[in-house]
Amino acid sequence: MKVYLFKVKLYHNKRIWRTIAIKENQTLADFHDVIFEAFDRYDAHLYSFYLTDGSKRRDRFRNCPEFTDPINIQEKRKMGFGRIPENAEKTAVRDLNLSIKDKFEYLFDFGDNWLHEIVLEKIEGVNPKTTYPSIIKKNGDSPDQYPDYDDEEF
């Protein structure tokens, strides 16, 4: 059994990041759950993982593989979307066929658009003393899930 170590960075403030360890057979839904915890979120929302090409182009999400919350799949079917994403609850981390330094993106909350860059840093063996998935390291304070915009001056 292998363990994947990922660095998960906030896209718009990459100084805020978390290192997360997850077993190869755990799902992207499990990965979402630990990212949710790692960034101190408290209000659940839909999410998707995107295997983008690593560019900064705005259209990079258009045709890339997407793995999403099952509720999002149901909504897209109801609305008649042509391309239906893969189910994150049925996709194991190893199914992404990643190599060290590969990058992809994670979007939490389709309204507030919490975008994250994820980089595979290392693949190692299981530590029997560790429960997976696990938050290994944190850098920077988590921003509020819902910033108080009333306090800001415009």
Buried (B, 14 or more C-beta within 10 A) or exposed (E): EEBBBBBBBBBEEEEBBBBBBBBBEBBBBBBBBBBBBBBEBEEEBBBBBBBBEEEEEEEBBEEBEBBBBBEBBEEBEEEEEEEEBBBBBEBBBBBBEBEEEBBBBBBBBBEEEBBBBBBBBEBEEEEEEEEBBBBBEBEBEEBEBEEEEEEEEE
